[in-house]
Amino acid sequence: MEGTIWGAEALSSREAAAYCGRTWQWLIQGYKDWGIPVQRVGGQLVFLKADLDKFMANRSSQARPHP
């Protein structure tokens, strides 16, 4: 999302889904149900790479069983 205050660190919903390796529908469901961090800018959803990285790391660590 060039031209935003975040520059290359900001992703549209479709770019963010590709960045996470998931579908666009998964990302939107995650935003609504699981609390994926998102910013609203002019009615558009804007995902920050750093926030997505933290969310994905927390999600993968929770999925692992602890011995």
N, C-alpha and C positions, 0 to 999 in steps of 0.2 A: 504494500500500500504506500507507494511513493507519494510524497507531498503531505504526509501526516506529520504531526509533531514527533512521532515515534520512529519515523523513517522505516528502515528495513526490518525493524523489530516488531512491527505491527502487521497482522495478517487478517485478511477477510475470512469469513466463515469457510469458504471453499479452500482457500490457501491453508488455513489452520487444519482442516481435515486432512489434507494431503501431507502436511508437516507431521501430523500424528500418525499417519498411516491408516487412517480410518475413513469411514464414509461421512459425508456431510450430514446425513440423518443422525448418525451416532453422536456427532459433535453437538448438534442442536439438542438432542435428548440429554446429553451430558450437561449441557449448560442449564437446562431446565430442572433436571432431576438430581444430578450429582454435584452441582455447584462448580462446574468448570468456570474459572474466572474469566470475565469478559467485560469490556467497556462498551458503552453505547455512545456513538458519536453521530449526531444528526440522523438518528433512527437506524443506523447501521451497527452491526455487531463488529467489534474490533477485538481480536485476540492478540495478546502479547506473547512472544516466544518464551520469555522467562517464566511467565505464569503457566504456560502450557507445559514447559519442562518440569516445573515443580509439581504440577498436578499429576502428570504421567509418572513421575518418580514415586510420589506418595501412593498412587493407585497400584503400581507394580509391587511396592513393598508390602502393601496390605494383602495382596493376592497370594503372597508366599506363606506357606505354613511355617510356624515357628516351632522348632524342636523342643 
